Amino acid sequence: MSSRLFLALWPGAVSRNAAAAVQRVIEWPENTRLAAPAGLHVTVHFIGSVPVDQVEPLASALAVPTGRYQLELEQIEVWRGGIAVLTPARVPQSLVDLHGRLGQVLAREGIPLDERPYRPHVTLARRADIRPDRLTRPITWRSSGYVLVLSSGGAYTPLRRYSPESAA
C-alpha cells in the first residue's frame, strides 16, 4: 500500500478565497474540470507514491529551514493539456531556495525529481479551453512554511506542516 504525496505552499483563507473568486468568474467550457477551491495550493515538489511505512521517515527528513512566502499571482495561463493556472510575474529567491533544499532531501531519499524548471502556479482547472489573460488586480498569495500533502481520490489532506518555527 502506498500514499501519493506532494509538498505545497498552503495558503491562508484570504489568499485561497481570492484565487477561488477568480476561478468562479471565468466562463469555463462545459467539459472543464475545476480544482476544488478548498484544495488550491502552490506545489513545491510532486513526490508521487510512497509506501505507507516510509511516509513518517520521509516527513521527518523533509524538515528544512523555511520562511514566509509571498507570490503576486498576476496571469492566467493555459498550459499544454488544457491546464489553467495562475502564475506570478516574479518568483521570490526564497521560494527558489526552498525548492532546491527540498529537492536535495528528496534526491537523498531516492525520490526522482521533475527535471523541468520550477514554475510555481495555482491550478484552477483541467480541460480548460480558455484564453490566457492578465488579472486586473494581482492576488497576493501568502504562505508561512510549507505542507506535506496526501492526495487521494481528488481530495487533499495536509499530513504535516513545516512552519518557520518548526523546521530544522
Secondary structure as GFF3:
##gff-version 3
##sequence-region A 1 168
A	DSSP	beta_strand	2	9	.	.	.	ID=ss1
A	DSSP	alpha_helix	13	25	.	.	.	ID=ss2
A	DSSP	beta_strand	33	34	.	.	.	ID=ss3
A	DSSP	three_ten_helix	37	39	.	.	.	ID=ss4
A	DSSP	beta_strand	42	51	.	.	.	ID=ss5
A	DSSP	alpha_helix	52	61	.	.	.	ID=ss6
A	DSSP	beta_strand	68	79	.	.	.	ID=ss7
A	DSSP	beta_strand	83	88	.	.	.	ID=ss8
A	DSSP	alpha_helix	93	108	.	.	.	ID=ss9
A	DSSP	beta_strand	122	126	.	.	.	ID=ss10
A	DSSP	beta_strand	133	144	.	.	.	ID=ss11
A	DSSP	beta_strand	146	152	.	.	.	ID=ss12
A	DSSP	beta_strand	155	162	.	.	.	ID=ss13
###
